C-alpha cells in the first residue's frame, strides 16, 4: 500500500494526486485550531527540505464538521493524523473520531519536531488512545530517539496496531546573505533524500524488535527507494517531500516498484517485506542464448 506522509498533500486541493494513492493520511489535527508558526516556514537545502509549519489546522471540531465530509466525498480510504499536547488531548480526539465510519485508522503524531511535546511518553499516549477508540492506531515515532526499537516495543505493549517510521528530524539552514537561520523558528523538520538512511535504520531496527506492521517513509523518490524500505521491514510505504515537486509520483513510484519486484522475481510488495533480515536476494541477469 502506498500512502502519503501526513502534511505533504492536501487532498481537497489536489484530489487528482490523492486519488493515485491507496490510502490518504490527513494533516495532523489537534483539539483546538492552530495557525501554526510564523513565516518563513519552509526552506530548501541541498539534501532535502526543512519545514516548521507548526501543526496549522482547523481543530478537531471544525475538521469533523467541514473537512472530513469533503474528504469522504472523494471516495478515498482515510487515515486521520491526530496530535495534541497531552495524553488527554490525543484521547479526546480519538474518541470523537471513533464513531466515524469513513475513518479507517488513526495515526498518532507523537514526534513533531516543530512544537512542544506532551509530557507523557509515547506509550502512555497510545494507552490513553487505545482506551478511547476501537479503530486501528498507528504510532508515528521520531528518528531522533536513539533506541527507537525500545519505543516500538513500548507502544506495541500499550496497544498500537502499527508503526509509522519515521517523522522528520530537526535541522537548520542558514541564509548565505545574512548567515542567519532561514526559518523563523531557526530549526525545522528535515525531510527528503537525507532522511532515507535514517528511515531505513529505524525500520530495520523496529522490524527486529516488534511484530507490528510498519509504514516506512523518508526520502522516497523512486520505486527502488520504496523497495528498500520494504526490504528493511516495512509493510507499506509513504511518499512525502517528492509530492511537492512531482504530482505524478504515486503512480510513477508504484510502477517502478512493480518493476523492481519483478527484477528480483517477487510477485507483490508483501514478498519483499523484511528480506534484508532473512536472506540475501541478488539480481540474476537472464542468460543470453
Residue pairs with C-beta under 8 A, 6 or more apart in sequence:
1 22
1 23
1 235
1 236
1 237
1 269
2 21
2 22
2 226
2 236
2 237
2 238
2 239
2 250
2 253
2 254
2 257
3 21
3 22
3 23
3 24
3 25
3 79
3 215
3 236
3 237
3 238
3 239
4 18
4 21
4 24
4 25
4 238
4 239
4 240
4 243
4 250
5 25
5 191
5 217
5 238
5 239
5 240
6 25
6 26
6 27
6 28
6 81
6 107
6 109
6 140
7 27
7 28
7 51
7 53
7 81
8 191
8 239
8 240
8 241
8 243
8 244
9 17
9 18
9 24
9 243
10 27
11 17
11 18
11 24
11 26
11 71
11 74
11 76
12 67
12 70
12 71
12 74
14 247
15 74
16 247
17 243
17 247
17 248
17 249
17 250
18 24
18 74
18 76
19 74
19 75
19 76
20 248
20 250
20 251
20 254
21 76
21 239
21 250
22 77
23 76
23 77
23 78
23 79
23 104
24 71
24 74
24 76
24 77
24 78
24 79
25 79
25 80
25 81
25 107
25 238
26 63
26 67
26 71
26 78
26 79
26 80
26 81
27 57
27 81
28 55
28 57
28 81
28 82
28 83
28 109
28 112
29 57
29 58
29 59
29 60
29 63
29 80
29 81
29 82
29 83
29 93
30 55
30 57
30 59
30 60
30 83
30 84
30 85
30 89
30 93
31 59
31 60
31 84
31 89
31 92
31 93
32 59
33 57
33 58
33 59
33 62
34 54
34 55
34 56
34 57
34 59
35 54
35 56
36 53
36 54
36 55
36 56
37 52
37 53
37 54
37 56
37 114
37 184
37 185
38 184
38 185
39 184
40 182
40 183
40 184
41 51
41 52
41 53
41 54
41 183
41 184
41 185
41 188
42 49
42 50
42 51
42 52
42 53
42 183
42 188
43 49
43 50
43 51
43 173
43 182
43 183
43 188
44 50
44 173
45 171
45 173
45 190
45 192
45 194
47 190
47 192
47 193
47 194
48 190
48 191
48 192
48 193
48 194
48 195
48 219
48 241
49 190
49 191
49 192
49 241
49 244
50 171
50 172
50 173
50 182
50 183
50 187
50 188
50 189
50 190
51 114
51 168
51 188
51 189
51 191
52 114
52 183
52 184
52 185
52 187
52 188
52 189
53 114
54 114
54 115
54 185
55 83
55 109
55 112
55 114
55 115
57 63
57 83
58 66
58 67
60 92
60 93
60 96
60 97
61 96
63 80
64 96
64 97
64 100
68 78
68 80
68 100
68 102
68 103
71 78
71 102
72 78
72 102
77 104
78 102
78 103
78 104
79 103
79 104
79 105
79 106
79 107
79 138
80 97
80 103
80 105
80 106
80 107
81 106
81 107
81 108
81 109
81 140
82 90
82 93
82 94
82 97
82 106
82 107
82 108
82 109
82 129
83 90
83 108
83 109
83 112
83 115
84 90
84 92
84 93
84 118
84 125
85 115
85 116
85 117
85 118
86 118
86 119
86 120
87 118
87 120
87 124
87 125
87 127
87 128
87 129
88 128
89 118
90 108
90 118
90 125
90 128
90 129
91 125
91 128
91 129
91 131
91 132
92 132
94 106
94 129
94 132
94 133
94 135
94 137
95 132
95 133
97 103
97 106
97 133
97 135
98 132
98 133
98 134
98 135
103 135
104 135
104 136
105 135
105 136
105 137
105 138
105 161
105 162
106 129
106 133
106 135
106 136
106 137
106 138
107 137
107 138
107 139
107 140
107 164
108 125
108 126
108 129
108 137
108 138
108 139
108 140
108 160
109 140
109 167
110 122
110 125
110 126
110 139
110 140
110 141
110 142
110 155
111 117
111 122
111 140
111 141
111 142
111 144
111 145
111 166
111 167
112 167
112 189
113 142
113 144
113 167
113 168
113 169
113 170
113 187
113 188
113 189
114 185
114 188
114 189
118 125
120 128
121 154
122 139
122 141
122 151
122 154
122 155
123 151
123 154
123 155
123 157
123 158
124 158
126 137
126 139
126 155
126 158
126 159
126 160
127 158
127 159
129 137
129 159
130 137
130 158
130 159
130 160
136 161
136 162
137 159
137 160
137 161
137 162
138 160
138 161
138 162
138 163
138 164
138 215
139 155
139 160
139 162
139 163
139 164
140 163
140 164
140 165
140 166
140 167
141 148
141 151
141 152
141 155
141 163
141 164
141 165
141 166
141 167
141 202
141 206
142 148
142 166
142 167
142 169
143 165
143 166
143 167
143 169
143 195
143 198
143 199
143 202
143 218
144 169
144 170
145 151
148 165
148 166
148 202
148 205
148 206
149 205
149 206
149 208
149 209
149 210
150 209
152 163
152 205
152 206
152 209
152 210
152 212
153 209
153 210
155 163
156 210
156 211
156 212
160 212
161 212
161 213
162 212
162 213
162 214
162 215
163 206
163 210
163 212
163 213
163 214
163 215
164 214
164 215
164 217
164 238
165 199
165 202
165 203
165 206
165 214
165 215
165 216
165 217
165 218
165 234
166 195
166 198
166 199
166 202
166 203
166 217
166 218
167 189
168 188
168 189
168 190
168 191
168 195
169 189
169 190
169 195
169 198
170 187
170 188
170 189
170 190
171 187
171 188
171 189
171 190
172 181
172 183
172 186
172 187
172 188
173 181
173 182
173 183
174 180
174 181
174 182
175 181
175 182
181 187
191 218
191 219
191 240
191 241
192 219
192 240
192 241
193 219
193 221
194 219
195 218
195 219
196 218
196 219
196 220
196 225
196 228
197 219
198 218
199 216
199 217
199 218
199 219
199 229
200 216
200 218
200 228
200 229
200 232
203 214
203 216
203 229
203 232
203 233
203 234
204 232
204 233
204 276
204 277
206 212
206 214
206 233
207 214
207 232
207 233
207 234
207 274
207 277
208 233
208 277
213 235
213 236
214 233
214 234
214 235
214 236
215 234
215 235
215 236
215 237
215 238
216 229
216 230
216 232
216 233
216 234
216 236
216 237
216 238
217 229
217 237
217 238
217 239
217 240
218 229
218 240
219 225
219 241
220 226
220 229
220 237
220 238
220 239
220 240
220 242
220 253
221 242
221 253
222 253
222 256
223 252
223 253
223 254
223 255
223 256
223 257
223 258
223 259
223 260
224 256
224 260
225 253
226 237
226 253
226 256
226 257
226 260
227 257
227 260
227 261
227 272
229 237
230 237
230 269
230 272
230 273
230 274
230 275
231 272
231 273
231 274
231 275
231 276
231 281
232 274
232 276
233 273
233 274
233 276
233 277
234 273
235 269
235 270
235 273
237 253
237 257
237 269
239 249
239 250
239 253
242 249
242 253
243 249
243 250
246 252
257 269
261 267
261 268
261 269
261 271
261 272
263 283
264 272
264 281
264 283
266 272
275 281
